[in-house]
Amino acid sequence: MWKKKSYFVVSLSLLIACAVWSQMGAFLVHILFGVNIKANFFKFCFSLFKEGTVYYFAVTTLLSILIAYSVLNTIFKIAEQFFLSRKLKHKLFIAKNDRGTKVLNENFNHVNNILVVNADEPLAFTIGFRNPFIVISTGLVELLDVDELEAVVEHESFHQKNFHPLVIFTMQLISQALWFIPLTKWCYKNYKIMSELLADEFAIKKTGTELGISAALLKLIKYCCADNTAPVLAHFSNEAVDYRLRQLVDPHETIPLRADFTTIFVSIYVLLILLGMTIVIV
């Protein structure tokens, strides 16, 4: 169930992004190189107003700002992610626990690239786009027993095998660049939840029981409440925790993840205008 829904939200987000970004790209080609592209939404918006009027100036300014913001925001976020990822990886390898890394990789030899780092906080997350690897803190190893730790590793291995860091970052990028289409934000938020539910299902399937993942999750919640802290970058404990607990308690329960009316209405309205004006141009 969650796999089909996750495919749907990813496809929807990419479809919206391709439709809007292709229009923006066509308009930029027209502006920069003078290529006359007939079916372009932004060019059509300019043509509705007489040149030299206040309305023409206002529309051209607003649309130019919108396009510039989307393009520059996308470039900035990609660059920012690149540098922050390199910085984080550098810090992680400095904090590497050689013995713990060796032991976990030997114990879970079917899982690729597990890095154990020296940290008191219980952390578990997957990082990297091309070659994602799993990061486990010594604090987490000390907190969990063998079965619970196995469930956590299997959970993270699902994120690793499905390149979730890359997919989630791409959807985040789309939601931020296309903020005027609320459905992109809904897709991003819900995919993160669905990916956690899928990872839990995978961990249960691999370990043969839901006890390990349930106990590990409860221990993390108890730790966070006791210390009034929250693990940073930990896929294993994030905003999806409520949905995950509900699924673990009752795997057959239907958990609705629906977009509200305003989100759907505004998104469809914007896309219909985009599509409608493109058709008018053609």
C-alpha positions in Angstrom: 0.0 0.0 0.0 2.7 2.5 1.0 4.9 1.6 -1.9 2.2 2.6 -4.4 1.4 5.8 -2.6 5.0 6.7 -2.4 5.4 6.2 -6.2 2.3 8.4 -6.7 3.6 11.4 -4.6 7.0 11.2 -6.3 5.5 11.0 -9.7 3.1 13.9 -9.0 5.9 16.1 -7.6 8.2 15.4 -10.6 5.3 15.9 -13.1 4.5 19.3 -11.7 8.2 20.3 -11.6 8.8 19.2 -15.2 5.7 21.1 -16.4 6.6 24.4 -14.6 10.4 24.3 -15.0 10.0 23.5 -18.8 7.9 26.6 -19.1 10.5 28.7 -17.2 13.3 27.3 -19.2 11.5 28.1 -22.5 11.0 31.6 -21.3 14.6 32.0 -20.3 15.7 30.7 -23.7 13.4 33.3 -25.3 14.8 36.2 -23.2 18.5 35.2 -23.4 18.8 34.0 -27.0 15.7 35.5 -28.7 14.3 32.2 -29.7 10.6 32.6 -30.5 8.9 29.8 -28.5 5.2 30.0 -29.2 3.7 27.8 -26.4 5.1 29.5 -23.3 3.0 30.6 -20.4 5.2 33.4 -19.1 5.7 34.9 -22.6 1.9 34.9 -23.0 1.4 36.7 -19.7 3.6 39.5 -21.0 1.7 39.7 -24.3 -1.6 40.4 -22.5 -0.6 43.9 -21.6 0.5 46.8 -23.7 4.2 47.6 -23.5 5.0 50.8 -21.5 1.9 50.6 -19.3 2.0 50.2 -15.5 0.3 46.9 -15.7 2.9 45.6 -18.2 5.7 46.7 -15.9 4.1 45.2 -12.8 3.4 41.8 -14.5 6.9 41.6 -16.1 8.5 42.5 -12.8 6.5 40.0 -10.7 7.0 37.2 -13.2 10.7 37.9 -13.6 11.1 37.9 -9.8 9.2 34.6 -9.6 11.4 33.0 -12.3 14.6 34.4 -10.9 13.7 33.3 -7.4 12.9 29.8 -8.5 16.1 29.4 -10.5 18.4 31.1 -8.0 16.8 29.2 -5.1 17.3 25.9 -6.8 20.9 26.7 -7.6 21.6 27.9 -4.1 20.0 24.9 -2.4 22.0 22.5 -4.6 25.3 24.3 -3.8 24.4 24.6 -0.1 23.6 20.8 0.1 26.9 20.0 -1.7 29.0 22.0 0.7 27.1 21.0 3.9 27.2 17.3 2.9 31.0 17.5 2.4 31.4 19.3 5.7 29.2 16.7 7.5 30.9 13.7 6.0 34.3 15.2 7.0 33.1 15.6 10.6 31.6 12.1 10.6 34.9 10.4 9.4 36.8 12.4 12.0 34.5 11.0 14.7 34.7 7.4 13.3 34.9 4.6 15.8 37.1 2.1 14.1 36.3 -0.8 16.3 32.5 -0.2 16.3 32.5 0.2 12.5 34.4 -3.1 12.0 32.1 -5.0 14.3 28.8 -3.7 12.8 30.0 -4.3 9.2 31.0 -7.9 10.2 27.7 -8.5 12.0 25.7 -7.1 9.2 27.8 -8.1 6.2 24.7 -8.0 3.9 24.4 -4.3 4.5 26.9 -2.0 2.7 28.8 0.8 4.3 28.0 1.2 8.0 29.9 4.0 9.8 29.9 4.1 13.6 30.7 7.5 15.0 31.6 8.5 18.6 28.6 10.5 19.9 26.6 10.2 23.1 23.3 11.0 21.3 21.5 8.0 19.8 21.7 8.7 16.1 20.8 6.6 13.1 20.6 8.0 9.6 21.6 7.5 6.0 23.6 10.1 4.1 24.9 10.4 0.6 23.4 10.6 -2.9 25.5 8.5 -5.2 26.8 6.0 -2.6 24.7 6.4 0.5 26.0 5.0 3.7 24.5 4.4 7.1 25.7 6.3 10.2 25.1 4.8 13.7 26.3 6.5 16.9 28.0 4.8 19.8 25.2 6.2 21.9 22.6 4.3 20.0 24.7 1.1 20.1 24.8 1.4 23.9 21.1 2.2 24.2 19.8 -0.7 22.2 20.0 -4.4 22.6 21.1 -6.7 19.7 17.6 -7.3 18.3 16.7 -3.6 18.4 20.0 -2.6 16.8 19.4 -5.1 14.0 16.0 -3.6 13.4 17.5 -0.1 13.2 20.2 -1.2 10.8 17.6 -3.0 8.5 15.4 0.1 8.7 18.3 2.3 7.5 19.4 -0.2 4.9 16.0 0.3 3.2 16.7 4.0 3.0 20.1 3.2 1.6 19.0 0.8 -1.0 16.3 3.1 -2.3 18.4 6.2 -2.4 16.0 8.0 -0.1 18.4 10.9 0.7 18.5 11.8 -3.0 14.8 11.4 -3.5 13.9 13.4 -0.4 16.3 16.2 -1.3 14.9 16.4 -4.8 11.4 16.7 -3.5 12.4 19.3 -1.0 14.1 21.2 -3.7 10.9 21.1 -5.8 8.7 22.2 -2.9 10.9 25.2 -2.1 11.4 26.3 -5.7 7.7 25.9 -6.6 6.3 27.2 -3.3 3.3 28.7 -5.2 2.0 25.2 -5.9 1.2 23.8 -2.4 0.9 20.2 -3.6 4.6 20.0 -4.0 5.1 20.7 -0.3 2.4 18.1 0.5 4.2 15.5 -1.7 7.5 16.2 0.0 6.1 16.0 3.6 4.1 12.9 2.9 6.9 11.1 1.1 9.1 11.4 4.1 6.4 9.8 6.2 5.8 7.0 3.7 9.5 6.3 3.4 9.7 5.8 7.2 6.6 3.5 7.2 8.1 1.5 4.3 11.5 1.2 6.1 9.7 -0.1 9.2 7.8 -2.7 7.2 11.1 -3.8 5.6 12.8 -4.0 9.0 9.9 -6.2 10.3 10.1 -8.4 7.3 13.9 -8.9 7.6 13.9 -9.5 11.4 10.7 -11.5 11.4 9.1 -9.5 14.2 7.9 -6.0 15.0 9.2 -6.2 18.5 12.7 -5.0 17.7 11.7 -1.9 15.7 8.9 -1.1 18.2 11.2 -1.4 21.3 13.9 0.7 19.6 11.5 3.4 18.6 10.0 3.6 22.2 13.5 3.8 23.7 14.4 6.7 21.4 11.2 8.5 22.3 11.9 7.9 26.0 15.4 9.2 25.6 14.3 12.3 23.8 11.6 13.1 26.4 13.9 12.5 29.3 16.7 14.7 28.0 14.3 17.2 26.3 16.3 16.8 23.1 15.7 15.4 19.6 18.2 13.5 17.5 19.4 15.6 14.5 19.3 14.1 11.0 18.0 10.8 12.5 15.7 9.1 10.0 14.8 6.7 12.7 13.2 9.3 14.9 11.4 12.2 13.3 8.1 13.8 12.6 6.7 10.5 11.2 6.8 8.9 14.7 3.1 9.2 15.3 2.2 7.4 12.1 4.8 4.8 12.7 3.6 4.0 16.2 0.0 3.7 14.8 1.2 1.3 12.1 3.2 -0.8 14.6 0.3 -1.1 17.0 -2.2 -2.0 14.2 -0.5 -2.9 10.9 -4.0 -3.2 9.2 -5.1 0.3 10.2 -5.7 2.7 7.3 -3.7 5.8 7.9 -5.1 8.7 5.8 -2.5 11.1 4.3 -4.7 13.4 2.4 -4.1 16.9 1.2 -6.5 19.5 2.5 -9.0 21.2 0.2 -7.1 24.5 0.0 -3.9 22.8 -1.0 -5.6 20.9 -3.8 -7.7 23.8 -5.0 -4.8 26.3 -5.2 -2.5 23.8 -6.9 -5.1 22.8 -9.5 -6.0 26.4 -10.1 -2.4 27.4 -10.8 -1.8 24.4 -13.0 -5.0 24.9 -15.0 -4.1 28.5 -15.6 -0.7 27.3 -16.8 -2.1 24.6 -19.0 -5.0 26.7 -20.2 -2.8 29.6 -21.4 -0.4 27.3 -23.1 -3.3 25.8 -25.0 -4.6 29.3 -25.9 -1.2 30.1 -27.3 -1.0 27.0 -29.4 
